[in-house]
Amino acid sequence: MNRILAVDDDKDILKVLKANLELHEYKVDTANNWTKAQSLISESPPDLILLDLTLPDGDGIEICRSLRKDLPQVPVIMLTARDKVSDKVIGLESGADDYVVKPFETLELLARIKACLRRAAPQITKEEISIGSIKIDFKKHLVTVSGRKIDLTPKEFELLCFFTNHRGEALSRDTIRKSVWKGSQIYSWSRVIDVHIQHLRQKIEKDPSNPQYILTVPGAGYMFKE
């Protein structure tokens, strides 16, 4: 289930977005200001962000530019009442993946969300691999543990693929960042990588507090056990 963060100062729009997107099996978090959105992103980066251009505590264009530096792999769709061509050009040049003008049709927004998530998904050439009770079908983007299907976000899937391709190696956070969060300027205090690994452990490990696969290597980072 993909997680979407909707950021808009209009609480009615947020309610409609949340209701409609959850009907189509998306997990939706909402924020009516940028401060709250930052807090949600820090806790767990979403798979896609719907961003209003006009927020009470920030300009959407500058926020988008910042997101492109900190979370370059997360698609951003701008939602705005500004319908001039010049506004769209500025929005797209600031790093937005798409630009949707209010009012909008839900079906159109859904199509644009799917397209953005599809482009953001990792490109895999191998077909499948089995490690212990974990089986990864790269072609189908399917992960099972002991035959049970596991729902991973695109970033969790990409992280798992990276780990399995480097089994037995001690991987530093910097190595993980450069490979899975390419071009990202994740700050030293950010827990983005650790939070994703924690979530991944909860989904694939029998006992996340005593992991069998994704091990912590003191002073080095993480290792996926062979």
Secondary structure, DSSP 8 states (H G I E B T S, - for coil): --EEEEE-S-HHHHHHHHHHHHHTT-EEEEESSHHHHHHHHHHS--SEEEEESEETTEEHHHHHHHHHHH-TTS-EEEEES---HHHHHHHHHTT-SEEEESS--HHHHHHHHHHHHHHHS------EEEETTEEEETTTTEEEETTEEE---HHHHHHHHHHHHTTT--B-HHHHHHHHSTT----TT--HHHHHHHHHHHHH-SSTTS-SSEEEETTTEEEE--
